[in-house]
Amino acid sequence: MKFKISRENFLKPLQLVVGVVERRQTLPILSNVLIILKDSRLSLTGTDLEVEIVGHINLSATAEDGEITVPARKLMDICKSLPEATDLTLTEKDGRVQIISGRSHFTLSSLPANEFPSVDDGATGETFAIKHTELKRLIDRTSFAMAQQDVRYYLNGMLLEVSDGRLRAVATDGHRLAMMDSEKIEFSSDKIQAIIPRKAVMELSRLLLDEGQVTVALSDNHIQVVAEDFRFTSKLVDGAYPDYDRVVPKGGDKQLVGLREDLRSGFSRAAILSNEKYRSVKLILAQDLLTLVASNPEQEEAREEVTVKYDSTELELGFNVSYIIDILNILSGKDVCFTFSDANSSVLIEDPEQQDAVYVVMPMRL
């Protein structure tokens, strides 16, 4: 194998794949990136046995085909350290890889390409096309609600559900829930559900761009997302996702509407003196006024008053202030709407202008 490429063009696919490569591995080859050159098409692959990312680029100069694996982080550090607007030549010989750029010479160890594992993408499954921006929006507006290291392993990920010509993303940790629907997509099959692992969700969000489309394939055990310059494959979580629709409160008769920035500022200031362990804050609803009260074991207290639109009965509720702030940070509209039933029920939070997303937060006892 031998090829010449500009530093910038080589860094692009390398940065796509290196994020999935773990620094500490039980198998040494998992710390490597697989480099394959065939017919002037260069492919770089990184995997952790659960997620696999392949970055592609076409070479303009003549090159010698071949395949090899090299340490991913070292290769990345070398490329980043080289001056901008320079070329590098990569040559594989006798099981070693040599990188030359100007007066810089590096020799890296390598492992045979045939030992590099592949994440089996299984059957092709059902496919549909969706915009980069739309898929990224679904992930970014819901992923914050995923659980972390929960014993209910199926919560440590995101549910993707395709039905009625839309893609829905759902995430919950048992205390809060985020759900969002995409624009209309072309999809001919019945409803399909897939639970994407947490790491795969975060990596996929990083890969998605500001323009173009991706093709998503869902099989029984894998999800594959193919774009012009990358192919992403991940195993799915084997489990049944909870019936999220039962969690979404219905029939709430008390609505509070306020300016999102005013509410976010008020909750953020109240959070400063909330209990560090439980992060609880009391919401006191009165005519066109929301009072936020937070206290801690040191007998310190914060009280914030926010002007809102509310004309129902007075109500006192308790919530985890961090959960509310997370939602207010994710929303982008001017106003936000809170819908309540009573002091013991969950709150439904929405953007009144964009009703493609709903957020639910369970109450706390105060």
TIKEPA-796652 format. One record per residue (C-alpha): residue in three letters; x, y, z. Coordinates in pm, 1 decimal. Layout:
N
[pt ALA, [X, Y, Z]] ...
***
This chain:
366
[pt MET, [0.0, 0.0, 0.0]] [pt LYS, [118.7, 348.0, -84.8]] [pt PHE, [-68.0, 673.1, -137.4]] [pt LYS, [-23.6, 1048.8, -118.8]] [pt ILE, [-294.3, 1276.6, 19.9]] [pt SER, [-332.0, 1623.3, 165.7]] [pt ARG, [-337.0, 1651.1, 543.2]] [pt GLU, [-688.8, 1804.5, 542.6]] [pt ASN, [-836.5, 1535.3, 316.9]] [pt PHE, [-688.3, 1257.5, 531.4]] [pt LEU, [-801.2, 1414.1, 858.5]] [pt LYS, [-1164.4, 1429.2, 745.3]] [pt PRO, [-1237.6, 1052.0, 736.0]] [pt LEU, [-995.9, 989.6, 1023.2]] [pt GLN, [-1185.2, 1225.2, 1253.9]] [pt LEU, [-1512.9, 1055.7, 1159.6]] [pt VAL, [-1399.0, 712.8, 1277.9]] [pt VAL, [-1157.0, 780.1, 1563.8]] [pt GLY, [-1433.2, 883.6, 1805.3]] [pt VAL, [-1562.3, 527.7, 1830.2]] [pt VAL, [-1216.5, 384.7, 1909.9]] [pt GLU, [-1176.3, 334.4, 2284.7]] [pt ARG, [-844.7, 433.7, 2442.9]] [pt ARG, [-826.9, 117.8, 2654.9]] [pt GLN, [-908.3, -208.8, 2485.7]] [pt THR, [-899.5, -574.4, 2582.4]] [pt LEU, [-814.1, -654.0, 2219.0]] [pt PRO, [-512.5, -453.0, 2094.4]] [pt ILE, [-647.1, -436.7, 1739.2]] [pt LEU, [-953.5, -243.7, 1858.5]] [pt SER, [-719.2, 47.8, 1929.8]] [pt ASN, [-632.7, 52.8, 1560.3]] [pt VAL, [-801.7, 198.3, 1256.1]] [pt LEU, [-837.7, -18.4, 946.0]] [pt ILE, [-709.4, 148.6, 628.9]] [pt ILE, [-817.3, -2.0, 296.3]] [pt LEU, [-719.8, 137.0, -43.3]] [pt LYS, [-882.3, -8.1, -352.3]] [pt ASP, [-927.7, 148.4, -695.2]] [pt SER, [-829.2, 494.2, -565.6]] [pt ARG, [-1101.1, 480.0, -294.5]] [pt LEU, [-963.5, 512.1, 56.8]] [pt SER, [-1167.5, 372.0, 347.8]] [pt LEU, [-1091.5, 412.8, 717.7]] [pt THR, [-1278.6, 198.4, 972.9]] [pt GLY, [-1301.1, 219.4, 1352.0]] [pt THR, [-1500.5, -9.4, 1581.8]] [pt ASP, [-1553.3, -111.2, 1944.7]] [pt LEU, [-1743.3, -430.6, 1847.4]] [pt GLU, [-2076.6, -254.3, 1914.0]] [pt VAL, [-2046.9, 44.5, 1680.7]] [pt GLU, [-1859.9, 63.1, 1350.3]] [pt ILE, [-1788.4, 377.8, 1148.2]] [pt VAL, [-1637.7, 378.5, 799.9]] [pt GLY, [-1515.7, 702.5, 641.4]] [pt HIS, [-1456.6, 725.8, 263.6]] [pt ILE, [-1258.1, 952.5, 36.0]] [pt ASN, [-1155.5, 927.7, -329.0]] [pt LEU, [-790.0, 985.5, -414.9]] [pt SER, [-691.1, 1192.9, -714.9]] [pt ALA, [-329.9, 1071.9, -740.7]] [pt THR, [-225.1, 721.7, -845.7]] [pt ALA, [-174.4, 483.1, -554.8]] [pt GLU, [-94.0, 122.1, -466.8]] [pt ASP, [-385.0, -78.0, -328.4]] [pt GLY, [-359.8, -258.1, 4.6]] [pt GLU, [-496.5, -280.8, 358.2]] [pt ILE, [-344.0, -245.6, 704.5]] [pt THR, [-435.7, -139.9, 1060.8]] [pt VAL, [-247.7, 125.5, 1258.7]] [pt PRO, [-291.4, 280.8, 1606.3]] [pt ALA, [-579.2, 525.0, 1569.5]] [pt ARG, [-488.9, 787.1, 1830.4]] [pt LYS, [-123.7, 803.2, 1730.0]] [pt LEU, [-218.4, 842.5, 1365.0]] [pt MET, [-460.9, 1119.2, 1456.4]] [pt ASP, [-204.0, 1299.3, 1673.7]] [pt ILE, [55.2, 1281.6, 1395.1]] [pt CYS, [-182.8, 1424.8, 1135.6]] [pt LYS, [-299.0, 1703.9, 1366.3]] [pt SER, [60.7, 1798.4, 1448.0]] [pt LEU, [159.3, 1841.3, 1082.2]] [pt PRO, [145.1, 2193.0, 933.6]] [pt GLU, [-171.8, 2289.4, 748.9]] [pt ALA, [-182.3, 2276.8, 368.0]] [pt THR, [78.7, 2000.5, 351.5]] [pt ASP, [74.5, 1658.6, 188.9]] [pt LEU, [162.2, 1328.4, 350.0]] [pt THR, [268.2, 998.4, 199.8]] [pt LEU, [168.7, 675.4, 373.4]] [pt THR, [356.3, 357.2, 284.4]] [pt GLU, [311.2, 6.9, 423.9]] [pt LYS, [611.6, -223.5, 408.7]] [pt ASP, [703.2, -539.3, 602.0]] [pt GLY, [426.8, -491.6, 857.0]] [pt ARG, [520.4, -132.6, 939.5]] [pt VAL, [363.2, 193.5, 825.6]] [pt GLN, [574.3, 492.1, 732.8]] [pt ILE, [433.4, 844.1, 715.0]] [pt ILE, [640.0, 1115.9, 546.9]] [pt SER, [547.9, 1482.6, 526.8]] [pt GLY, [817.2, 1731.0, 437.9]] [pt ARG, [1100.6, 1679.3, 684.1]] [pt SER, [884.0, 1475.5, 921.9]] [pt HIS, [919.0, 1097.8, 920.8]] [pt PHE, [713.2, 860.3, 1137.8]] [pt THR, [710.0, 481.0, 1157.2]] [pt LEU, [411.3, 313.1, 1320.6]] [pt SER, [354.2, -45.9, 1425.3]] [pt SER, [66.1, -227.8, 1261.4]] [pt LEU, [-146.3, -539.3, 1282.8]] [pt PRO, [-280.1, -748.4, 993.0]] [pt ALA, [-603.7, -626.0, 837.1]] [pt ASN, [-752.5, -976.6, 832.4]] [pt GLU, [-760.0, -972.7, 1215.1]] [pt PHE, [-974.2, -658.3, 1225.5]] [pt PRO, [-1326.6, -742.2, 1350.2]] [pt SER, [-1641.9, -638.2, 1169.8]] [pt VAL, [-1977.0, -545.0, 1321.2]] [pt ASP, [-2208.1, -778.3, 1135.3]] [pt ASP, [-2478.3, -560.0, 983.0]] [pt GLY, [-2707.2, -860.3, 937.5]] [pt ALA, [-2995.9, -840.3, 695.5]] [pt THR, [-3054.6, -512.0, 517.3]] [pt GLY, [-3395.8, -469.3, 679.2]] [pt GLU, [-3638.5, -184.1, 614.9]] [pt THR, [-3489.5, 134.5, 471.2]] [pt PHE, [-3590.3, 497.7, 443.7]] [pt ALA, [-3424.5, 827.9, 357.3]] [pt ILE, [-3414.8, 1131.7, 586.1]] [pt LYS, [-3231.2, 1463.2, 589.5]] [pt HIS, [-2910.2, 1490.7, 791.2]] [pt THR, [-3052.0, 1792.3, 973.5]] [pt GLU, [-3381.8, 1621.4, 1054.8]] [pt LEU, [-3220.7, 1311.5, 1206.4]] [pt LYS, [-2974.0, 1524.2, 1401.8]] [pt ARG, [-3258.6, 1742.4, 1531.2]] [pt LEU, [-3446.5, 1434.9, 1657.2]] [pt ILE, [-3137.2, 1307.8, 1837.5]] [pt ASP, [-3027.1, 1639.3, 1986.0]] [pt ARG, [-3376.3, 1730.4, 2113.2]] [pt THR, [-3432.0, 1398.6, 2294.1]] [pt SER, [-3098.7, 1230.5, 2378.1]] [pt PHE, [-3048.4, 1427.1, 2702.0]] [pt ALA, [-3327.9, 1222.0, 2862.0]] [pt MET, [-3156.6, 883.8, 2807.7]] [pt ALA, [-3057.3, 691.2, 3120.4]] [pt GLN, [-2692.9, 632.8, 3212.4]] [pt GLN, [-2587.5, 292.3, 3345.1]] [pt ASP, [-2939.8, 203.5, 3451.2]] [pt VAL, [-3001.1, -161.1, 3542.3]] [pt ARG, [-3297.2, -138.0, 3304.3]] [pt TYR, [-3053.5, -161.9, 3015.0]] [pt TYR, [-3317.1, -78.4, 2753.2]] [pt LEU, [-3337.7, 274.8, 2898.9]] [pt ASN, [-2965.2, 331.5, 2829.6]] [pt GLY, [-3047.3, 420.5, 2472.2]] [pt MET, [-3299.0, 581.6, 2241.7]] [pt LEU, [-3609.1, 433.7, 2081.9]] [pt LEU, [-3650.2, 501.0, 1711.4]] [pt GLU, [-3998.6, 421.0, 1587.6]] [pt VAL, [-4115.7, 445.5, 1227.7]] [pt SER, [-4491.2, 460.3, 1171.9]] [pt ASP, [-4750.3, 666.3, 982.9]] [pt GLY, [-4482.2, 810.0, 755.9]] [pt ARG, [-4280.3, 966.3, 1038.3]] [pt LEU, [-3972.8, 881.8, 1243.4]] [pt ARG, [-4017.2, 925.1, 1618.2]] [pt ALA, [-3735.9, 946.2, 1872.8]] [pt VAL, [-3810.7, 866.7, 2239.4]] [pt ALA, [-3576.6, 878.2, 2539.0]] [pt THR, [-3650.0, 831.6, 2908.7]] [pt ASP, [-3463.9, 754.7, 3230.1]] [pt GLY, [-3777.6, 674.1, 3427.1]] [pt HIS, [-3802.2, 1025.0, 3576.4]] [pt ARG, [-3845.1, 1227.2, 3257.9]] [pt LEU, [-3932.2, 1160.1, 2895.5]] [pt ALA, [-3850.7, 1335.3, 2567.6]] [pt MET, [-4035.3, 1254.2, 2244.5]] [pt MET, [-4013.9, 1412.2, 1901.2]] [pt ASP, [-4154.9, 1339.1, 1554.6]] [pt SER, [-3982.6, 1405.6, 1223.7]] [pt GLU, [-4122.8, 1557.6, 909.3]] [pt LYS, [-4296.0, 1319.3, 668.2]] [pt ILE, [-4071.8, 1045.5, 523.5]] [pt GLU, [-4126.4, 780.4, 257.8]] [pt PHE, [-4176.0, 448.4, 436.0]] [pt SER, [-4389.5, 162.9, 309.2]] [pt SER, [-4382.9, -91.9, 593.5]] [pt ASP, [-4579.2, -117.7, 916.3]] [pt LYS, [-4453.1, 16.4, 1247.2]] [pt ILE, [-4090.9, -70.0, 1332.7]] [pt GLN, [-3913.8, -6.8, 1664.2]] [pt ALA, [-3540.3, -17.4, 1740.9]] [pt ILE, [-3346.0, 73.8, 2057.6]] [pt ILE, [-3014.5, 242.9, 1972.3]] [pt PRO, [-2739.6, 219.3, 2240.5]] [pt ARG, [-2633.6, 541.0, 2410.9]] [pt LYS, [-2282.7, 551.2, 2264.2]] [pt ALA, [-2416.7, 490.8, 1913.3]] [pt VAL, [-2665.4, 776.2, 1953.7]] [pt MET, [-2391.4, 1021.0, 2054.4]] [pt GLU, [-2157.3, 909.7, 1775.1]] [pt LEU, [-2430.4, 933.6, 1512.8]] [pt SER, [-2518.2, 1287.7, 1619.1]] [pt ARG, [-2151.7, 1383.4, 1577.1]] [pt LEU, [-2140.3, 1244.5, 1222.1]] [pt LEU, [-2451.0, 1415.0, 1084.6]] [pt LEU, [-2403.7, 1724.9, 869.1]] [pt ASP, [-2595.1, 2042.1, 781.7]] [pt GLU, [-2708.0, 1930.9, 435.7]] [pt GLY, [-2786.8, 1623.1, 228.5]] [pt GLN, [-2968.4, 1298.3, 305.9]] [pt VAL, [-2882.7, 969.1, 471.4]] [pt THR, [-3029.7, 626.0, 412.6]] [pt VAL, [-3128.6, 442.3, 730.6]] [pt ALA, [-3166.2, 63.2, 734.4]] [pt LEU, [-3322.8, -110.8, 1035.2]] [pt SER, [-3291.6, -487.2, 1073.9]] [pt ASP, [-3368.1, -711.3, 1371.5]] [pt ASN, [-3025.9, -661.0, 1529.9]] [pt HIS, [-2861.2, -361.0, 1362.9]] [pt ILE, [-2908.1, -7.2, 1241.6]] [pt GLN, [-2706.5, 121.1, 949.1]] [pt VAL, [-2687.4, 484.0, 837.4]] [pt VAL, [-2522.3, 551.2, 502.3]] [pt ALA, [-2419.1, 896.0, 378.7]] [pt GLU, [-2200.7, 1014.2, 96.1]] [pt ASP, [-1877.6, 1003.2, 297.3]] [pt PHE, [-1947.8, 759.3, 581.6]] [pt ARG, [-2123.3, 437.1, 677.9]] [pt PHE, [-2235.9, 394.2, 1038.5]] [pt THR, [-2337.8, 55.1, 1179.5]] [pt SER, [-2445.9, -27.7, 1533.7]] [pt LYS, [-2590.8, -322.8, 1716.1]] [pt LEU, [-2933.6, -265.8, 1868.1]] [pt VAL, [-3030.8, -311.8, 2231.5]] [pt ASP, [-3213.1, -641.7, 2267.3]] [pt GLY, [-3514.8, -560.9, 2480.5]] [pt ALA, [-3867.5, -423.7, 2489.0]] [pt TYR, [-3904.4, -48.7, 2535.2]] [pt PRO, [-4168.6, 66.8, 2785.4]] [pt ASP, [-4508.7, 179.1, 2657.8]] [pt TYR, [-4409.0, 545.4, 2651.9]] [pt ASP, [-4754.3, 661.1, 2541.9]] [pt ARG, [-4893.6, 570.1, 2884.7]] [pt VAL, [-4641.3, 805.3, 3047.2]] [pt VAL, [-4753.8, 1111.3, 2850.9]] [pt PRO, [-5015.8, 1284.8, 3069.8]] [pt LYS, [-5350.4, 1346.5, 2903.0]] [pt GLY, [-5638.2, 1565.2, 3003.9]] [pt GLY, [-5440.5, 1824.8, 3198.9]] [pt ASP, [-5671.6, 2120.4, 3270.3]] [pt LYS, [-5422.6, 2376.5, 3404.7]] [pt GLN, [-5193.2, 2557.3, 3161.0]] [pt LEU, [-4907.7, 2795.4, 3229.8]] [pt VAL, [-4749.6, 2986.5, 2941.6]] [pt GLY, [-4439.0, 3199.0, 2989.0]] [pt LEU, [-4136.6, 3341.0, 2812.3]] [pt ARG, [-3880.2, 3062.5, 2782.0]] [pt GLU, [-3581.5, 3283.8, 2863.7]] [pt ASP, [-3751.5, 3430.0, 3173.6]] [pt LEU, [-3840.5, 3083.5, 3299.0]] [pt ARG, [-3494.8, 2943.9, 3226.9]] [pt SER, [-3328.3, 3230.9, 3412.2]] [pt GLY, [-3563.2, 3192.7, 3707.3]] [pt PHE, [-3513.7, 2815.9, 3737.9]] [pt SER, [-3135.2, 2855.1, 3696.9]] [pt ARG, [-3111.6, 3109.5, 3977.6]] [pt ALA, [-3334.0, 2902.2, 4207.8]] [pt ALA, [-3120.7, 2595.4, 4135.1]] [pt ILE, [-2815.4, 2760.6, 4292.8]] [pt LEU, [-2950.8, 2697.3, 4642.2]] [pt SER, [-3135.1, 2372.2, 4575.3]] [pt ASN, [-3043.8, 2051.0, 4754.7]] [pt GLU, [-2732.5, 1919.2, 4575.8]] [pt LYS, [-2850.4, 1559.0, 4604.2]] [pt TYR, [-3219.5, 1584.0, 4515.3]] [pt ARG, [-3218.3, 1913.4, 4316.3]] [pt SER, [-3577.7, 1980.0, 4419.2]] [pt VAL, [-3760.7, 2306.4, 4357.5]] [pt LYS, [-4115.1, 2402.4, 4459.5]] [pt LEU, [-4344.5, 2561.6, 4201.7]] [pt ILE, [-4622.9, 2778.3, 4345.8]] [pt LEU, [-4881.5, 2869.2, 4080.5]] [pt ALA, [-5111.5, 3166.1, 4133.9]] [pt GLN, [-5296.9, 3408.0, 3904.1]] [pt ASP, [-5043.7, 3508.3, 3634.1]] [pt LEU, [-4753.4, 3440.7, 3870.0]] [pt LEU, [-4510.7, 3152.2, 3916.9]] [pt THR, [-4306.1, 3147.0, 4236.3]] [pt LEU, [-4002.0, 2917.8, 4253.6]] [pt VAL, [-3867.8, 2819.0, 4594.5]] [pt ALA, [-3553.1, 2613.5, 4653.7]] [pt SER, [-3378.7, 2531.7, 4980.9]] [pt ASN, [-3099.7, 2309.5, 5109.0]] [pt PRO, [-2990.4, 2138.9, 5434.4]] [pt GLU, [-2788.8, 2450.5, 5529.3]] [pt GLN, [-3120.8, 2636.0, 5573.3]] [pt GLU, [-3045.4, 2856.6, 5272.3]] [pt GLU, [-3331.1, 2955.3, 5044.2]] [pt ALA, [-3386.4, 3102.6, 4698.6]] [pt ARG, [-3718.5, 3254.5, 4591.2]] [pt GLU, [-3789.8, 3366.5, 4235.6]] [pt GLU, [-4106.4, 3522.0, 4093.0]] [pt VAL, [-4178.1, 3496.0, 3720.4]] [pt THR, [-4469.7, 3665.9, 3544.8]] [pt VAL, [-4665.8, 3411.7, 3337.3]] [pt LYS, [-5009.5, 3352.8, 3188.6]] [pt TYR, [-5204.9, 3134.0, 3432.5]] [pt ASP, [-5570.1, 3169.0, 3530.0]] [pt SER, [-5655.2, 2837.7, 3698.0]] [pt THR, [-5666.9, 2731.7, 4063.4]] [pt GLU, [-5363.8, 2779.7, 4286.2]] [pt LEU, [-5129.3, 2483.3, 4289.7]] [pt GLU, [-4804.0, 2372.8, 4455.4]] [pt LEU, [-4577.9, 2109.9, 4296.8]] [pt GLY, [-4222.8, 1984.4, 4329.6]] [pt PHE, [-3982.4, 1889.5, 4050.9]] [pt ASN, [-3615.9, 1817.7, 3989.9]] [pt VAL, [-3493.9, 2159.0, 3874.8]] [pt SER, [-3218.9, 2009.8, 3655.7]] [pt TYR, [-3476.3, 1821.9, 3448.2]] [pt ILE, [-3677.6, 2139.2, 3386.5]] [pt ILE, [-3366.0, 2340.7, 3293.1]] [pt ASP, [-3251.9, 2069.2, 3048.7]] [pt ILE, [-3581.0, 2099.7, 2861.5]] [pt LEU, [-3579.0, 2479.5, 2859.1]] [pt ASN, [-3225.6, 2468.5, 2718.0]] [pt ILE, [-3330.2, 2231.3, 2439.6]] [pt LEU, [-3639.1, 2425.8, 2330.1]] [pt SER, [-3577.7, 2716.7, 2093.2]] [pt GLY, [-3910.3, 2898.4, 2075.1]] [pt LYS, [-4001.3, 3226.5, 2243.5]] [pt ASP, [-4270.5, 3077.9, 2468.5]] [pt VAL, [-4309.3, 2752.6, 2656.7]] [pt CYS, [-4626.8, 2584.8, 2781.9]] [pt PHE, [-4656.7, 2377.4, 3103.1]] [pt THR, [-4969.8, 2161.1, 3140.3]] [pt PHE, [-5064.0, 2027.8, 3486.5]] [pt SER, [-5341.7, 1811.6, 3629.3]] [pt ASP, [-5272.9, 1816.6, 4002.7]] [pt ALA, [-4986.8, 1823.0, 4253.9]] [pt ASN, [-4916.8, 1448.7, 4215.2]] [pt SER, [-4916.8, 1428.1, 3836.4]] [pt SER, [-4644.1, 1471.2, 3578.1]] [pt VAL, [-4603.4, 1800.0, 3394.2]] [pt LEU, [-4623.0, 1815.1, 3014.6]] [pt ILE, [-4387.4, 2074.4, 2861.2]] [pt GLU, [-4420.9, 2190.7, 2499.1]] [pt ASP, [-4337.1, 2471.9, 2261.5]] [pt PRO, [-4683.0, 2613.1, 2172.8]] [pt GLU, [-4559.1, 2707.6, 1823.5]] [pt GLN, [-4396.2, 2370.1, 1742.1]] [pt GLN, [-4595.4, 2074.9, 1865.0]] [pt ASP, [-4373.8, 1803.7, 1713.9]] [pt ALA, [-4200.5, 1747.4, 2049.3]] [pt VAL, [-4330.7, 1681.1, 2400.7]] [pt TYR, [-4144.5, 1653.6, 2729.3]] [pt VAL, [-4267.1, 1494.5, 3051.4]] [pt VAL, [-4122.1, 1534.6, 3401.7]] [pt MET, [-4236.4, 1328.6, 3700.4]] [pt PRO, [-4317.8, 1518.9, 4022.3]] [pt MET, [-4119.2, 1504.0, 4346.9]] [pt ARG, [-4249.4, 1489.2, 4700.1]] [pt LEU, [-4149.6, 1799.6, 4895.0]] 
***
